[in-house]
Amino acid sequence: MSYDPPPPSYPYRPPDSSPSYDTYPWLPQQPPEPPEPAGRRPQRHAALGHHSDLRVLRSAYRWQRRVATLTALGYFVLFLILSAFAPSFMTSTVTDGLPTGLLLALVQVPVTWLAIALYEQTARRRVDPLADRMRKQAELDARREGTR
């Protein structure tokens, strides 16, 4: 069997052809883009999309979610494991008529509140200051671009 190379992609520009071959006669000609003004100052910092603050913000938010999720789910998984593998412990009574399993189930509500409180605290302490700083920087960048 022989191998035939694929045909050249369309439009194919023959070597040493005229520049008019590069354009289509039925399409309107677009003017070239104007050059950048000479008096424009370069940016002092990287663009916001490539800034390392985005990575820091994402990692802070990720840490915040993990702490809150592991707090609530960790306690619930502990409760499930005790229910499955320690039934005698869960049926023992803490006080007159109150089994340990019921007490641990009722403690799930305050643990969930604790997870919410941890989520809010880490948001105020770690995530919100980063987001505020990035928001202010974006506003300053937008003002600078607006005055140019």
Contacts in CASP RR format, 6 or more apart in sequence:
PFRMAT RR
TARGET T0000
AUTHOR 0000-0000-0000
METHOD contacts of the structure
MODEL  1
MSYDPPPPSYPYRPPDSSPSYDTYPWLPQQPPEPPEPAGRRPQRHAALGH
HSDLRVLRSAYRWQRRVATLTALGYFVLFLILSAFAPSFMTSTVTDGLPT
GLLLALVQVPVTWLAIALYEQTARRRVDPLADRMRKQAELDARREGTR
13 21 0 8 1.000
13 22 0 8 1.000
14 21 0 8 1.000
23 29 0 8 1.000
40 148 0 8 1.000
45 51 0 8 1.000
45 137 0 8 1.000
48 54 0 8 1.000
48 134 0 8 1.000
48 137 0 8 1.000
48 138 0 8 1.000
48 141 0 8 1.000
51 134 0 8 1.000
53 130 0 8 1.000
53 133 0 8 1.000
53 134 0 8 1.000
53 137 0 8 1.000
54 134 0 8 1.000
56 130 0 8 1.000
57 127 0 8 1.000
57 130 0 8 1.000
57 131 0 8 1.000
57 134 0 8 1.000
60 122 0 8 1.000
60 126 0 8 1.000
60 127 0 8 1.000
60 130 0 8 1.000
61 127 0 8 1.000
63 122 0 8 1.000
63 126 0 8 1.000
64 119 0 8 1.000
64 122 0 8 1.000
64 123 0 8 1.000
64 126 0 8 1.000
64 127 0 8 1.000
65 119 0 8 1.000
67 118 0 8 1.000
67 119 0 8 1.000
67 122 0 8 1.000
68 115 0 8 1.000
68 116 0 8 1.000
68 118 0 8 1.000
68 119 0 8 1.000
68 122 0 8 1.000
69 115 0 8 1.000
71 111 0 8 1.000
71 114 0 8 1.000
71 115 0 8 1.000
71 118 0 8 1.000
72 111 0 8 1.000
72 112 0 8 1.000
72 115 0 8 1.000
75 107 0 8 1.000
75 108 0 8 1.000
75 111 0 8 1.000
76 108 0 8 1.000
79 101 0 8 1.000
79 104 0 8 1.000
79 105 0 8 1.000
79 108 0 8 1.000
82 89 0 8 1.000
82 90 0 8 1.000
82 101 0 8 1.000
82 104 0 8 1.000
83 90 0 8 1.000
83 101 0 8 1.000
89 100 0 8 1.000
90 99 0 8 1.000
90 100 0 8 1.000
90 101 0 8 1.000
90 104 0 8 1.000
91 99 0 8 1.000
91 100 0 8 1.000
91 101 0 8 1.000
92 99 0 8 1.000
92 100 0 8 1.000
93 99 0 8 1.000
93 100 0 8 1.000
94 100 0 8 1.000
94 103 0 8 1.000
END
